[in-house]
Amino acid sequence: MPAYLIVTAVLHDRQAFLDGYGAAAAELVQSLGARYRLMRPDGQVLEGDGPDRVSVVIEEWPDKETVLRFWNSPEYAEVRRLREGLADCRVVVVESDAPL
């Protein structure tokens, strides 16, 4: 069943983030069969702590196992280092058919 990776982030240097981490992550994500469903820099927090504007990314993956394989891979560990100091991220994975 499909799974979604949902990221909210506060970017400290948007251009550096996109040029380094963003480009490398996109290549890896797409090579594993995931698709970007949403990429926006202007999310508005309606409840909870956080700044007024956050970047939001939603990726659709074939299944949760593929997400976890990607997340825990040595390839992604290398890519993830490219965002150090550039963003504060919150990442959630959820299966589309998970019970309510």
Residue pairs with C-beta under 8 A, 6 or more apart in sequence:
1 63
1 64
1 95
1 96
1 97
2 60
2 61
2 62
2 63
2 95
2 96
2 97
3 60
3 61
3 62
3 63
3 64
3 66
3 67
3 93
3 94
3 95
3 96
4 37
4 58
4 59
4 60
4 61
4 93
4 94
4 96
5 34
5 57
5 58
5 59
5 61
5 67
5 91
5 92
5 93
6 56
6 57
6 58
6 91
6 92
6 93
6 94
7 55
7 56
7 57
7 58
7 59
7 89
7 90
7 91
7 92
8 43
8 50
8 54
8 55
8 56
8 89
8 90
9 54
9 55
9 56
9 57
9 87
9 88
9 89
9 90
10 50
10 51
10 54
10 55
10 87
10 88
11 17
11 41
11 55
11 86
11 87
12 85
12 86
12 87
12 88
13 86
14 41
14 55
16 86
17 83
17 86
17 87
20 82
20 83
20 86
21 79
21 80
21 82
21 83
21 86
21 87
24 79
24 82
25 76
25 79
25 82
26 36
28 70
28 75
28 76
28 79
29 36
29 59
29 70
32 61
32 66
32 69
32 70
33 61
33 62
33 66
34 59
34 60
34 61
34 62
34 66
34 67
34 70
35 59
35 60
36 57
36 58
36 59
36 60
37 58
37 59
37 60
38 56
38 57
38 58
39 55
39 56
39 57
40 55
40 56
41 53
41 55
42 53
43 53
43 54
43 55
43 56
44 52
44 53
45 51
45 52
45 54
55 87
61 67
61 70
63 95
64 93
64 95
67 93
68 93
70 76
71 93
83 89
